[in-house]
Amino acid sequence: QVQLVESGGGLVQAGGSLRLSCAASGRAFSSSVMGWFRQAPGKEREFVAAISWYREFTDYADSVKGRFTISRDNAKNTVYLQMNSLKPEDTAVYYCAVRSRVSTIVTTLRGYDYWGQGTQVTVSS
């Protein structure tokens, strides 16, 4: 059974930083692509960032490029999202996801097999 547990969310002022973590259990983490998505109230869930297994490839939504950095520690089965220069429009529930045993990064929700429960990020102006 695969479990993804996000942490690190919270309330921060605009311009501040947060670091999200997602700890994965189960074999699905092996040779996988890991992604972060977010969903703001009244909006659809959207792609934020993804990273390949060997960390050679990353992809970011245009809205977060230059501000967010995705990384992973395969020994710890953990993926991170460092979020800097946060804006009120970054307010959302952030979800991590696993694209199991596939090496290519995709930005669509259906491309991911397992999801965490989400962690709230609120950026005040």
Disulfide bonds with the S-S distance in Angstrom:
Cys22-Cys96 1.91
